Amino acid sequence: MAQASGEDAAGTGRQETPQERADRLWSEMLQEVRVCQTGAQILFGFLLSVAFTPRFASLPDFDKNLYDATVVLGAIATGALVAPVAFHRFLAGHGMKPELVHVAGRLIATGLVTLALTIAAALLLLLRTATGNATVAWILSAAVLLWFTTAWLVLPQVVLRRTAARQRQETER
């Protein structure tokens, strides 16, 4: 039951029961993960086809090993991003939506991290092959990974901390 103050126990400012909150969060998570699932699946499918190209056999051992690692990362990313759907199938109808939301959030986070690593590794492989310059490939791939880290992890934390600090200041007034 929602609290009398009009704010739920989680402090979201919404009048919703824990189950309503879990339903809302689940719907939001599904919307968020749809884009990632599709991108990860397309990237993974593309990666699977690379080994069957004529050029693959002539790649140096490092690039073949990098390819193997990239495919494994892509499989992990795809699996982690699709897992919430399978998890939901097993838990549907058991009144466990809050638990589902918690676990799905962790799976999605794992999927995003492995997707970023997959993209960076695929970019490294592509740039090593396309430019023939391993140093440039490493620098550009590291820059892209740094961008993902900044946009996906650091920036949300900065916004969260600033908002919390602003809310503390408003409460102290």
ChimeraX commands (.cxc) that place a marker at each C-alpha (Angstrom):
marker #1 position 0.00,0.00,0.00 radius 0.5
marker #1 position 1.28,3.52,-0.76 radius 0.5
marker #1 position 2.21,5.68,2.18 radius 0.5
marker #1 position -0.16,8.42,3.34 radius 0.5
marker #1 position 2.34,11.15,2.43 radius 0.5
marker #1 position 1.80,10.38,-1.24 radius 0.5
marker #1 position 5.28,8.96,-1.58 radius 0.5
marker #1 position 6.08,5.27,-1.75 radius 0.5
marker #1 position 8.61,3.56,0.49 radius 0.5
marker #1 position 11.29,3.81,-2.21 radius 0.5
marker #1 position 11.02,7.60,-2.22 radius 0.5
marker #1 position 10.08,7.94,-5.89 radius 0.5
marker #1 position 7.27,10.40,-5.22 radius 0.5
marker #1 position 4.75,8.05,-6.80 radius 0.5
marker #1 position 1.70,6.56,-5.20 radius 0.5
marker #1 position 2.20,2.93,-6.10 radius 0.5
marker #1 position 2.36,-0.37,-4.30 radius 0.5
marker #1 position 5.59,-2.39,-4.40 radius 0.5
marker #1 position 3.99,-4.63,-7.04 radius 0.5
marker #1 position 2.91,-1.65,-9.16 radius 0.5
marker #1 position 6.42,-0.24,-8.88 radius 0.5
marker #1 position 7.91,-3.57,-9.96 radius 0.5
marker #1 position 5.51,-3.71,-12.92 radius 0.5
marker #1 position 6.48,-0.17,-13.96 radius 0.5
marker #1 position 10.19,-0.85,-13.57 radius 0.5
marker #1 position 9.88,-4.09,-15.53 radius 0.5
marker #1 position 8.14,-2.30,-18.41 radius 0.5
marker #1 position 10.83,0.39,-18.41 radius 0.5
marker #1 position 13.58,-2.24,-18.40 radius 0.5
marker #1 position 12.04,-4.03,-21.37 radius 0.5
marker #1 position 11.96,-0.80,-23.36 radius 0.5
marker #1 position 15.59,-0.06,-22.48 radius 0.5
marker #1 position 16.92,-3.50,-23.27 radius 0.5
marker #1 position 15.13,-3.94,-26.63 radius 0.5
marker #1 position 17.61,-1.71,-28.44 radius 0.5
marker #1 position 20.59,-3.41,-26.82 radius 0.5
marker #1 position 19.27,-6.90,-27.54 radius 0.5
marker #1 position 18.83,-6.14,-31.23 radius 0.5
marker #1 position 22.23,-4.50,-31.57 radius 0.5
marker #1 position 23.99,-7.32,-29.71 radius 0.5
marker #1 position 22.24,-9.97,-31.79 radius 0.5
marker #1 position 23.11,-8.26,-35.09 radius 0.5
marker #1 position 26.74,-7.76,-34.04 radius 0.5
marker #1 position 26.99,-11.37,-32.85 radius 0.5
marker #1 position 25.51,-12.66,-36.12 radius 0.5
marker #1 position 27.98,-10.59,-38.11 radius 0.5
marker #1 position 30.88,-11.84,-35.99 radius 0.5
marker #1 position 29.87,-15.45,-36.59 radius 0.5
marker #1 position 30.14,-14.95,-40.33 radius 0.5
marker #1 position 33.68,-13.48,-40.25 radius 0.5
marker #1 position 35.38,-16.85,-39.76 radius 0.5
marker #1 position 33.92,-18.04,-43.06 radius 0.5
marker #1 position 35.43,-15.27,-45.18 radius 0.5
marker #1 position 38.46,-15.98,-47.40 radius 0.5
marker #1 position 40.59,-13.35,-45.61 radius 0.5
marker #1 position 40.16,-14.94,-42.17 radius 0.5
marker #1 position 42.65,-17.76,-42.81 radius 0.5
marker #1 position 45.41,-15.23,-43.56 radius 0.5
marker #1 position 44.98,-13.27,-40.33 radius 0.5
marker #1 position 47.86,-13.40,-37.84 radius 0.5
marker #1 position 47.38,-15.58,-34.76 radius 0.5
marker #1 position 46.83,-12.52,-32.54 radius 0.5
marker #1 position 43.91,-11.40,-34.69 radius 0.5
marker #1 position 42.40,-14.89,-34.77 radius 0.5
marker #1 position 42.63,-15.06,-30.98 radius 0.5
marker #1 position 41.15,-11.56,-30.73 radius 0.5
marker #1 position 38.34,-12.72,-32.99 radius 0.5
marker #1 position 37.69,-15.74,-30.75 radius 0.5
marker #1 position 37.57,-13.52,-27.66 radius 0.5
marker #1 position 35.27,-11.08,-29.45 radius 0.5
marker #1 position 32.84,-13.85,-30.43 radius 0.5
marker #1 position 32.78,-15.19,-26.87 radius 0.5
marker #1 position 32.15,-11.68,-25.50 radius 0.5
marker #1 position 29.38,-11.23,-28.08 radius 0.5
marker #1 position 27.77,-14.50,-27.01 radius 0.5
marker #1 position 27.93,-13.46,-23.35 radius 0.5
marker #1 position 26.47,-10.04,-24.13 radius 0.5
marker #1 position 23.65,-11.52,-26.19 radius 0.5
marker #1 position 22.90,-14.12,-23.53 radius 0.5
marker #1 position 22.89,-11.58,-20.72 radius 0.5
marker #1 position 20.62,-9.18,-22.61 radius 0.5
marker #1 position 18.15,-11.91,-23.59 radius 0.5
marker #1 position 18.25,-13.62,-20.18 radius 0.5
marker #1 position 15.68,-11.32,-18.52 radius 0.5
marker #1 position 13.06,-12.58,-20.98 radius 0.5
marker #1 position 13.80,-16.22,-20.16 radius 0.5
marker #1 position 13.92,-15.38,-16.46 radius 0.5
marker #1 position 10.50,-13.72,-16.75 radius 0.5
marker #1 position 9.07,-16.81,-18.46 radius 0.5
marker #1 position 10.08,-18.99,-15.51 radius 0.5
marker #1 position 8.86,-16.55,-12.84 radius 0.5
marker #1 position 5.68,-15.27,-14.52 radius 0.5
marker #1 position 2.64,-15.83,-12.35 radius 0.5
marker #1 position 4.61,-16.52,-9.17 radius 0.5
marker #1 position 4.32,-13.00,-7.71 radius 0.5
marker #1 position 8.08,-12.48,-7.91 radius 0.5
marker #1 position 8.23,-9.34,-10.06 radius 0.5
marker #1 position 10.41,-7.38,-7.57 radius 0.5
marker #1 position 12.98,-10.19,-7.59 radius 0.5
marker #1 position 12.78,-10.35,-11.38 radius 0.5
marker #1 position 13.44,-6.62,-11.65 radius 0.5
marker #1 position 16.48,-6.92,-9.36 radius 0.5
marker #1 position 18.04,-9.86,-11.20 radius 0.5
marker #1 position 17.16,-8.47,-14.64 radius 0.5
marker #1 position 18.88,-5.21,-13.73 radius 0.5
marker #1 position 22.09,-7.08,-12.97 radius 0.5
marker #1 position 21.82,-9.15,-16.15 radius 0.5
marker #1 position 21.30,-6.02,-18.23 radius 0.5
marker #1 position 24.30,-4.34,-16.59 radius 0.5
marker #1 position 26.40,-7.43,-17.36 radius 0.5
marker #1 position 25.10,-7.38,-20.92 radius 0.5
marker #1 position 25.98,-3.71,-21.37 radius 0.5
marker #1 position 29.52,-4.18,-20.06 radius 0.5
marker #1 position 30.15,-7.21,-22.28 radius 0.5
marker #1 position 28.52,-5.43,-25.23 radius 0.5
marker #1 position 30.91,-2.49,-24.79 radius 0.5
marker #1 position 33.84,-4.90,-24.60 radius 0.5
marker #1 position 32.57,-6.75,-27.68 radius 0.5
marker #1 position 32.28,-3.54,-29.68 radius 0.5
marker #1 position 35.75,-2.39,-28.60 radius 0.5
marker #1 position 37.29,-5.77,-29.43 radius 0.5
marker #1 position 35.51,-5.93,-32.80 radius 0.5
marker #1 position 36.67,-2.40,-33.54 radius 0.5
marker #1 position 40.23,-3.33,-32.60 radius 0.5
marker #1 position 40.14,-6.32,-34.94 radius 0.5
marker #1 position 38.62,-4.29,-37.75 radius 0.5
marker #1 position 41.06,-1.39,-37.37 radius 0.5
marker #1 position 44.10,-3.68,-37.13 radius 0.5
marker #1 position 43.02,-5.26,-40.40 radius 0.5
marker #1 position 41.81,-2.11,-42.18 radius 0.5
marker #1 position 44.63,0.26,-41.20 radius 0.5
marker #1 position 47.49,-2.20,-40.86 radius 0.5
marker #1 position 48.61,-0.06,-37.92 radius 0.5
marker #1 position 48.25,-1.84,-34.58 radius 0.5
marker #1 position 49.07,1.29,-32.55 radius 0.5
marker #1 position 46.34,3.37,-34.18 radius 0.5
marker #1 position 43.91,0.48,-33.78 radius 0.5
marker #1 position 44.65,0.16,-30.06 radius 0.5
marker #1 position 44.41,3.91,-29.44 radius 0.5
marker #1 position 41.11,4.29,-31.28 radius 0.5
marker #1 position 39.60,1.19,-29.68 radius 0.5
marker #1 position 40.68,2.34,-26.23 radius 0.5
marker #1 position 39.17,5.77,-26.93 radius 0.5
marker #1 position 35.85,4.16,-27.88 radius 0.5
marker #1 position 35.91,2.00,-24.74 radius 0.5
marker #1 position 36.68,5.11,-22.69 radius 0.5
marker #1 position 33.72,6.83,-24.34 radius 0.5
marker #1 position 31.41,3.92,-23.42 radius 0.5
marker #1 position 32.73,3.99,-19.85 radius 0.5
marker #1 position 32.13,7.72,-19.63 radius 0.5
marker #1 position 28.69,7.77,-21.26 radius 0.5
marker #1 position 27.32,4.57,-19.73 radius 0.5
marker #1 position 28.90,4.56,-16.25 radius 0.5
marker #1 position 30.58,7.81,-15.23 radius 0.5
marker #1 position 28.03,10.32,-16.53 radius 0.5
marker #1 position 25.02,8.62,-14.87 radius 0.5
marker #1 position 26.96,8.53,-11.57 radius 0.5
marker #1 position 27.81,12.23,-11.88 radius 0.5
marker #1 position 24.15,13.10,-12.51 radius 0.5
marker #1 position 23.05,10.88,-9.62 radius 0.5
marker #1 position 25.52,12.49,-7.19 radius 0.5
marker #1 position 24.64,16.03,-8.29 radius 0.5
marker #1 position 20.94,15.34,-7.91 radius 0.5
marker #1 position 21.45,13.79,-4.47 radius 0.5
marker #1 position 23.56,16.78,-3.38 radius 0.5
marker #1 position 20.93,19.21,-4.65 radius 0.5
marker #1 position 18.18,17.31,-2.85 radius 0.5
marker #1 position 20.20,17.34,0.39 radius 0.5
marker #1 position 20.66,21.10,0.08 radius 0.5
marker #1 position 16.94,21.61,-0.50 radius 0.5
marker #1 position 16.11,19.43,2.52 radius 0.5
marker #1 position 18.52,21.36,4.75 radius 0.5
marker #1 position 16.87,24.70,3.90 radius 0.5
marker link #1:1,2 radius 0.2
marker link #1:2,3 radius 0.2
marker link #1:3,4 radius 0.2
marker link #1:4,5 radius 0.2
marker link #1:5,6 radius 0.2
marker link #1:6,7 radius 0.2
marker link #1:7,8 radius 0.2
marker link #1:8,9 radius 0.2
marker link #1:9,10 radius 0.2
marker link #1:10,11 radius 0.2
marker link #1:11,12 radius 0.2
marker link #1:12,13 radius 0.2
marker link #1:13,14 radius 0.2
marker link #1:14,15 radius 0.2
marker link #1:15,16 radius 0.2
marker link #1:16,17 radius 0.2
marker link #1:17,18 radius 0.2
marker link #1:18,19 radius 0.2
marker link #1:19,20 radius 0.2
marker link #1:20,21 radius 0.2
marker link #1:21,22 radius 0.2
marker link #1:22,23 radius 0.2
marker link #1:23,24 radius 0.2
marker link #1:24,25 radius 0.2
marker link #1:25,26 radius 0.2
marker link #1:26,27 radius 0.2
marker link #1:27,28 radius 0.2
marker link #1:28,29 radius 0.2
marker link #1:29,30 radius 0.2
marker link #1:30,31 radius 0.2
marker link #1:31,32 radius 0.2
marker link #1:32,33 radius 0.2
marker link #1:33,34 radius 0.2
marker link #1:34,35 radius 0.2
marker link #1:35,36 radius 0.2
marker link #1:36,37 radius 0.2
marker link #1:37,38 radius 0.2
marker link #1:38,39 radius 0.2
marker link #1:39,40 radius 0.2
marker link #1:40,41 radius 0.2
marker link #1:41,42 radius 0.2
marker link #1:42,43 radius 0.2
marker link #1:43,44 radius 0.2
marker link #1:44,45 radius 0.2
marker link #1:45,46 radius 0.2
marker link #1:46,47 radius 0.2
marker link #1:47,48 radius 0.2
marker link #1:48,49 radius 0.2
marker link #1:49,50 radius 0.2
marker link #1:50,51 radius 0.2
marker link #1:51,52 radius 0.2
marker link #1:52,53 radius 0.2
marker link #1:53,54 radius 0.2
marker link #1:54,55 radius 0.2
marker link #1:55,56 radius 0.2
marker link #1:56,57 radius 0.2
marker link #1:57,58 radius 0.2
marker link #1:58,59 radius 0.2
marker link #1:59,60 radius 0.2
marker link #1:60,61 radius 0.2
marker link #1:61,62 radius 0.2
marker link #1:62,63 radius 0.2
marker link #1:63,64 radius 0.2
marker link #1:64,65 radius 0.2
marker link #1:65,66 radius 0.2
marker link #1:66,67 radius 0.2
marker link #1:67,68 radius 0.2
marker link #1:68,69 radius 0.2
marker link #1:69,70 radius 0.2
marker link #1:70,71 radius 0.2
marker link #1:71,72 radius 0.2
marker link #1:72,73 radius 0.2
marker link #1:73,74 radius 0.2
marker link #1:74,75 radius 0.2
marker link #1:75,76 radius 0.2
marker link #1:76,77 radius 0.2
marker link #1:77,78 radius 0.2
marker link #1:78,79 radius 0.2
marker link #1:79,80 radius 0.2
marker link #1:80,81 radius 0.2
marker link #1:81,82 radius 0.2
marker link #1:82,83 radius 0.2
marker link #1:83,84 radius 0.2
marker link #1:84,85 radius 0.2
marker link #1:85,86 radius 0.2
marker link #1:86,87 radius 0.2
marker link #1:87,88 radius 0.2
marker link #1:88,89 radius 0.2
marker link #1:89,90 radius 0.2
marker link #1:90,91 radius 0.2
marker link #1:91,92 radius 0.2
marker link #1:92,93 radius 0.2
marker link #1:93,94 radius 0.2
marker link #1:94,95 radius 0.2
marker link #1:95,96 radius 0.2
marker link #1:96,97 radius 0.2
marker link #1:97,98 radius 0.2
marker link #1:98,99 radius 0.2
marker link #1:99,100 radius 0.2
marker link #1:100,101 radius 0.2
marker link #1:101,102 radius 0.2
marker link #1:102,103 radius 0.2
marker link #1:103,104 radius 0.2
marker link #1:104,105 radius 0.2
marker link #1:105,106 radius 0.2
marker link #1:106,107 radius 0.2
marker link #1:107,108 radius 0.2
marker link #1:108,109 radius 0.2
marker link #1:109,110 radius 0.2
marker link #1:110,111 radius 0.2
marker link #1:111,112 radius 0.2
marker link #1:112,113 radius 0.2
marker link #1:113,114 radius 0.2
marker link #1:114,115 radius 0.2
marker link #1:115,116 radius 0.2
marker link #1:116,117 radius 0.2
marker link #1:117,118 radius 0.2
marker link #1:118,119 radius 0.2
marker link #1:119,120 radius 0.2
marker link #1:120,121 radius 0.2
marker link #1:121,122 radius 0.2
marker link #1:122,123 radius 0.2
marker link #1:123,124 radius 0.2
marker link #1:124,125 radius 0.2
marker link #1:125,126 radius 0.2
marker link #1:126,127 radius 0.2
marker link #1:127,128 radius 0.2
marker link #1:128,129 radius 0.2
marker link #1:129,130 radius 0.2
marker link #1:130,131 radius 0.2
marker link #1:131,132 radius 0.2
marker link #1:132,133 radius 0.2
marker link #1:133,134 radius 0.2
marker link #1:134,135 radius 0.2
marker link #1:135,136 radius 0.2
marker link #1:136,137 radius 0.2
marker link #1:137,138 radius 0.2
marker link #1:138,139 radius 0.2
marker link #1:139,140 radius 0.2
marker link #1:140,141 radius 0.2
marker link #1:141,142 radius 0.2
marker link #1:142,143 radius 0.2
marker link #1:143,144 radius 0.2
marker link #1:144,145 radius 0.2
marker link #1:145,146 radius 0.2
marker link #1:146,147 radius 0.2
marker link #1:147,148 radius 0.2
marker link #1:148,149 radius 0.2
marker link #1:149,150 radius 0.2
marker link #1:150,151 radius 0.2
marker link #1:151,152 radius 0.2
marker link #1:152,153 radius 0.2
marker link #1:153,154 radius 0.2
marker link #1:154,155 radius 0.2
marker link #1:155,156 radius 0.2
marker link #1:156,157 radius 0.2
marker link #1:157,158 radius 0.2
marker link #1:158,159 radius 0.2
marker link #1:159,160 radius 0.2
marker link #1:160,161 radius 0.2
marker link #1:161,162 radius 0.2
marker link #1:162,163 radius 0.2
marker link #1:163,164 radius 0.2
marker link #1:164,165 radius 0.2
marker link #1:165,166 radius 0.2
marker link #1:166,167 radius 0.2
marker link #1:167,168 radius 0.2
marker link #1:168,169 radius 0.2
marker link #1:169,170 radius 0.2
marker link #1:170,171 radius 0.2
marker link #1:171,172 radius 0.2
marker link #1:172,173 radius 0.2
view
